[in-house]
């Protein structure tokens, strides 16, 4: 089979090569998917940059979410069948014509759902649902801040927060992206290049703060976020894009900007910090992943979740796709299709 193989760390346009590699061998409890499309996530960029410690050694096949048809069923799998159209989470290996995953990380998709859009409903929408429903459980009237609101997870979080009746603050870095946020229903879009989100929140809420923050940025935004929480507020951290492109000294500075917290510092104001790594959840809590996938598909069918596709690239342009995502040109999901 063909695969987009990461052959070197560094700039996107020189990092990948389309190669012929062995087709994966299926094991009990797994399914093999003939991949029509795979999605990109910012964790892919971090892995390409050598900043994601769980990434496999080079040469490596990255990829966390795919969509296509089931080609083969492993022993013990009874709820799926060959030929089913599915979307799935993969623990790497998604940048290939065939991808293996555990049956618990697979959801059958409706006939009307195209494979490009389906890729967004796995890693990104499951992350959003897990963060906003299971880790925080948003309620009507809550105020929330969503960092990087124009991205794939950000879009999903906004749609879910709107569904729950929340007042939404969200950040983005350009006027076009702010208009995108407004179109999603964000009441308070914030341009992080020209505005201080902490000040905006304090002014709009009359110093009360927000009830939840979803942060994929890291660094100093965490300390500012904690100061922006109301009593009982929670900040959910699921990424550290601030580290991208930094040299070793820059990484040290960003790491220090996260801050250091003693439990007493959180208990006294009744605030919480929650960390999410969906790979760890998939490895150790397969029932949680299956539950999240099921709920995400139900919310899609109900019209709550409406994935936005930023751009679709052919597999031969994998480097360009990475570059597009890394340089923050996307609003929604970046997808690569096999031709």
C-alpha positions as CSV (number, residue, x, y, z in Angstrom):
1,X,0.0,0.0,0.0
2,X,1.0,3.7,-0.3
3,X,1.6,5.8,2.8
4,X,2.7,9.4,3.4
5,X,5.8,8.7,5.5
6,X,7.5,11.2,7.8
7,X,11.1,10.8,6.8
8,X,12.6,13.8,8.6
9,X,11.6,16.3,11.3
10,X,11.4,19.9,10.4
11,X,9.7,22.0,7.7
12,X,6.6,20.5,6.2
13,X,7.6,20.6,2.5
14,X,10.7,18.5,3.1
15,X,9.4,16.1,5.8
16,X,7.2,13.6,3.9
17,X,7.6,11.1,1.1
18,X,5.0,8.9,-0.5
19,X,6.2,5.3,-0.2
20,X,5.1,1.7,-0.7
21,X,5.0,0.0,2.7
22,X,3.6,-3.3,3.9
23,X,-0.1,-3.5,4.5
24,X,-0.8,-3.8,8.3
25,X,-1.7,-7.3,9.7
26,X,-4.9,-7.4,11.6
27,X,-5.2,-8.7,15.2
28,X,-8.1,-9.8,17.3
29,X,-10.4,-6.9,18.3
30,X,-9.2,-4.8,15.4
31,X,-10.5,-3.7,12.0
32,X,-8.6,-2.8,8.9
33,X,-10.0,0.3,7.0
34,X,-9.5,1.1,3.3
35,X,-8.8,4.8,3.8
36,X,-10.5,7.3,1.5
37,X,-9.5,10.4,3.5
38,X,-7.5,11.2,6.6
39,X,-7.6,14.3,8.8
40,X,-4.8,16.5,10.1
41,X,-4.6,17.7,13.7
42,X,-2.2,20.1,15.3
43,X,-0.6,17.2,17.2
44,X,0.6,16.0,13.8
45,X,2.5,19.3,13.3
46,X,4.0,18.9,16.8
47,X,5.0,15.3,15.9
48,X,6.6,16.5,12.7
49,X,8.5,19.1,14.6
50,X,9.8,16.5,17.0
51,X,7.8,17.9,19.9
52,X,5.4,15.1,20.5
53,X,7.1,12.4,22.7
54,X,4.5,9.7,21.9
55,X,5.1,9.9,18.2
56,X,6.7,6.7,16.7
57,X,10.4,6.8,15.6
58,X,11.3,7.7,12.0
59,X,10.4,6.7,9.4
60,X,6.9,7.1,10.8
61,X,3.3,7.1,9.6
62,X,1.4,9.7,11.5
63,X,-2.4,10.2,11.6
64,X,-5.2,10.1,14.2
65,X,-8.4,10.0,12.2
66,X,-9.5,8.3,9.0
67,X,-12.7,7.6,7.0
68,X,-13.4,4.9,4.5
69,X,-14.7,1.4,4.3
70,X,-14.0,-1.7,6.4
71,X,-11.7,-4.0,4.5
72,X,-11.2,-6.7,7.1
73,X,-12.6,-7.7,10.5
74,X,-10.5,-9.1,13.4
75,X,-11.5,-12.0,15.5
76,X,-14.1,-11.2,18.2
77,X,-15.5,-8.1,16.5
78,X,-19.3,-8.6,16.1
79,X,-20.8,-5.1,15.8
80,X,-19.2,-4.2,12.5
81,X,-19.0,-5.8,9.1
82,X,-16.9,-5.7,5.9
83,X,-18.0,-2.9,3.6
84,X,-19.3,-0.6,6.4
85,X,-18.6,3.0,5.8
86,X,-16.9,4.2,8.9
87,X,-14.9,7.0,10.6
88,X,-12.3,6.0,13.1
89,X,-9.6,7.2,15.5
90,X,-6.2,5.7,15.0
91,X,-3.1,5.6,17.2
92,X,-0.9,6.8,14.3
93,X,-0.9,5.0,11.0
94,X,-3.7,7.1,9.5
95,X,-1.6,8.6,6.6
96,X,-1.9,5.4,4.6
97,X,-4.2,3.6,2.1
98,X,-5.0,1.1,4.8
99,X,-5.2,1.8,8.6
100,X,-5.6,-0.5,11.6
101,X,-7.5,0.5,14.7
102,X,-9.4,-1.1,17.6
103,X,-13.1,-1.7,17.0
104,X,-14.0,0.5,20.0
105,X,-12.6,3.5,18.1
106,X,-14.9,3.1,15.1
107,X,-18.3,4.5,14.2
108,X,-20.5,3.7,11.2
109,X,-21.3,6.8,9.3
110,X,-24.6,7.7,7.5
111,X,-24.7,7.3,3.7
112,X,-25.1,11.1,3.2
113,X,-21.9,11.9,5.2
114,X,-18.9,12.4,2.9
115,X,-15.6,10.9,4.0
116,X,-13.8,14.3,4.3
117,X,-16.3,15.6,6.7
118,X,-16.4,12.3,8.6
119,X,-12.7,12.7,9.5
120,X,-13.6,15.7,11.7
121,X,-16.1,13.8,13.8
122,X,-13.4,11.5,15.4
123,X,-10.4,13.1,17.1
124,X,-11.5,16.7,17.0
125,X,-15.2,16.3,17.8
126,X,-14.6,13.5,20.3
127,X,-12.0,15.8,22.0
128,X,-14.5,18.6,22.2
129,X,-17.3,16.4,23.5
130,X,-15.1,14.7,26.1
131,X,-13.8,18.1,27.3
132,X,-17.1,20.0,27.4
133,X,-19.5,17.2,28.4
134,X,-17.5,14.7,30.4
135,X,-14.8,16.8,32.0
136,X,-16.7,20.0,32.5
137,X,-20.4,19.4,31.7
138,X,-21.5,22.8,30.5
139,X,-24.9,24.1,31.6
140,X,-27.3,26.8,30.2
141,X,-26.1,30.2,31.2
142,X,-22.4,29.3,31.7
143,X,-19.8,31.7,30.3
144,X,-17.0,30.0,28.4
145,X,-13.8,31.0,26.6
146,X,-12.6,28.9,23.7
147,X,-9.1,29.5,22.6
148,X,-8.3,29.0,18.9
149,X,-12.0,29.0,18.1
150,X,-11.6,28.8,14.4
151,X,-9.8,25.5,14.5
152,X,-11.4,22.0,14.3
153,X,-11.7,21.4,18.0
154,X,-12.6,25.1,18.6
155,X,-15.4,24.9,16.0
156,X,-16.8,21.7,17.7
157,X,-16.6,23.3,21.2
158,X,-18.4,26.4,20.0
159,X,-21.2,24.3,18.5
160,X,-21.6,22.3,21.7
161,X,-21.5,25.4,23.9
162,X,-24.2,27.0,21.8
163,X,-26.3,23.8,22.0
164,X,-26.0,24.0,25.8
165,X,-27.1,27.7,25.9
166,X,-23.8,29.2,27.0
167,X,-22.4,32.7,26.6
168,X,-19.3,32.2,24.4
169,X,-16.0,34.1,24.2
170,X,-13.6,32.8,21.5
171,X,-10.3,33.9,20.1
172,X,-8.9,34.0,16.6
173,X,-6.1,35.9,14.8
174,X,-7.7,37.6,11.8
175,X,-10.8,39.5,10.8
176,X,-11.9,36.7,8.5
177,X,-11.7,34.2,11.4
178,X,-13.6,36.6,13.7
179,X,-16.4,36.7,11.1
180,X,-16.3,32.9,11.0
181,X,-16.7,32.8,14.8
182,X,-19.6,35.2,14.6
183,X,-21.2,33.0,12.0
184,X,-21.0,30.1,14.5
185,X,-22.8,32.1,17.1
186,X,-20.0,33.5,19.2
187,X,-21.2,36.5,21.1
188,X,-17.8,37.8,22.0
189,X,-15.1,37.1,19.3
190,X,-11.6,38.3,20.4
191,X,-8.7,39.0,18.1
192,X,-5.7,37.7,20.1
193,X,-3.3,39.9,18.0
194,X,-4.9,43.1,19.0
195,X,-6.9,42.4,22.2
196,X,-6.1,41.0,25.6
197,X,-8.7,38.2,26.3
198,X,-8.2,38.6,30.0
199,X,-9.2,42.3,29.9
200,X,-12.1,41.6,27.5
201,X,-13.5,38.9,29.9
202,X,-13.2,41.1,33.0
203,X,-14.8,44.1,31.2
204,X,-17.7,42.1,29.7
205,X,-18.4,40.0,32.9
206,X,-17.9,43.0,35.2
207,X,-14.9,41.2,36.9
208,X,-16.8,38.0,37.5
209,X,-14.9,35.8,35.0
210,X,-16.0,32.8,33.0
211,X,-17.1,29.3,34.2
212,X,-14.9,27.3,31.8
213,X,-11.9,27.8,29.5
214,X,-10.8,25.4,26.7
215,X,-7.2,26.0,25.9
216,X,-5.1,24.5,23.1
217,X,-2.4,27.2,23.3
218,X,-0.6,26.8,26.6
219,X,2.2,29.1,27.9
220,X,1.1,32.4,29.4
221,X,-2.5,31.9,28.2
222,X,-2.9,29.3,31.1
223,X,-1.9,31.8,33.8
224,X,-4.1,34.5,32.2
225,X,-6.9,32.0,31.9
226,X,-6.8,31.0,35.5
227,X,-7.0,34.6,36.5
228,X,-10.0,34.9,34.1
229,X,-12.0,32.1,35.8
230,X,-14.9,32.7,38.1
231,X,-15.0,30.8,41.4
232,X,-15.8,27.2,40.6
233,X,-14.3,27.7,37.1
234,X,-12.3,25.1,35.2
235,X,-9.6,25.4,32.6
236,X,-9.3,22.4,30.2
237,X,-5.9,22.1,28.5
238,X,-5.6,19.9,25.4
239,X,-2.7,21.3,23.5
240,X,0.3,23.6,23.5
241,X,0.5,25.2,20.1
242,X,2.5,28.1,21.7
243,X,5.5,25.7,21.7
244,X,5.4,25.3,17.9
245,X,8.4,26.7,16.0
246,X,10.3,27.6,19.2
247,X,14.0,26.8,19.7
248,X,15.1,25.2,23.0
249,X,15.3,28.5,24.8
250,X,11.9,29.5,23.5
251,X,10.5,26.2,24.7
252,X,11.9,26.8,28.2
253,X,10.4,30.3,28.3
254,X,7.0,29.0,27.2
255,X,7.2,26.1,29.7
256,X,7.9,28.6,32.5
257,X,5.0,30.7,31.3
258,X,2.6,27.9,32.1
259,X,3.2,28.6,35.8
260,X,3.5,26.4,38.8
261,X,0.5,25.5,40.9
262,X,0.1,24.1,44.4
263,X,-3.3,22.5,45.2
264,X,-3.9,25.2,47.8
265,X,-3.6,27.8,45.1
266,X,-6.6,26.1,43.4
267,X,-8.6,25.1,46.4
268,X,-8.8,28.6,47.9
269,X,-10.5,30.2,44.9
270,X,-12.2,26.9,44.0
271,X,-10.7,26.6,40.5
272,X,-9.6,23.6,38.5
273,X,-7.0,22.7,35.9
274,X,-7.8,19.6,33.7
275,X,-5.5,18.0,31.2
276,X,-6.6,15.9,28.2
277,X,-4.6,13.5,26.1
278,X,-7.0,11.6,23.9
279,X,-4.4,9.0,22.9
280,X,-4.1,8.0,26.6
281,X,-7.9,7.8,26.9
282,X,-8.1,5.6,23.8
283,X,-5.4,3.3,25.1
284,X,-6.8,2.9,28.6
285,X,-10.5,3.8,28.4
286,X,-11.8,2.3,25.2
287,X,-15.4,2.3,26.6
288,X,-15.1,6.1,27.0
289,X,-13.9,6.5,23.4
290,X,-16.8,4.4,22.1
291,X,-19.3,6.4,24.2
292,X,-17.9,9.7,22.9
293,X,-18.0,8.5,19.3
294,X,-21.6,7.4,19.7
295,X,-22.7,10.7,21.3
296,X,-20.8,12.7,18.6
297,X,-22.6,10.8,15.8
298,X,-25.9,11.3,17.5
299,X,-25.3,15.1,17.8
300,X,-24.2,15.2,14.2
301,X,-27.5,13.5,13.2
302,X,-29.4,16.0,15.3
303,X,-27.7,18.9,13.5
304,X,-25.8,20.1,16.6
305,X,-22.4,19.2,15.2
306,X,-21.7,20.6,11.8
307,X,-18.0,20.0,10.8
308,X,-16.4,22.7,8.7
309,X,-13.9,21.7,6.1
310,X,-11.1,24.3,5.7
311,X,-9.5,22.7,2.7
312,X,-9.0,19.3,1.1
313,X,-5.6,18.3,-0.3
314,X,-4.5,15.3,-2.5
315,X,-2.2,12.8,-0.8
316,X,0.7,14.1,-3.0
317,X,0.4,17.5,-1.3
318,X,0.7,16.3,2.3
319,X,3.5,18.8,2.9
320,X,1.4,21.7,1.7
321,X,-1.5,20.5,3.9
322,X,0.8,20.5,7.0
323,X,2.1,23.9,6.0
324,X,-1.5,25.2,5.6
325,X,-2.4,24.0,9.1
326,X,0.8,25.1,10.8
327,X,0.6,28.6,9.5
328,X,-3.0,29.0,10.9
329,X,-4.6,29.5,7.5
330,X,-7.4,27.1,8.3
331,X,-10.9,27.5,9.7
332,X,-12.2,24.0,10.5
333,X,-10.8,20.7,9.5
334,X,-7.8,20.1,7.1
335,X,-8.3,16.9,5.1
336,X,-6.1,14.8,2.8
337,X,-7.7,12.4,0.3
338,X,-6.2,9.4,-1.5
339,X,-6.7,9.7,-5.3
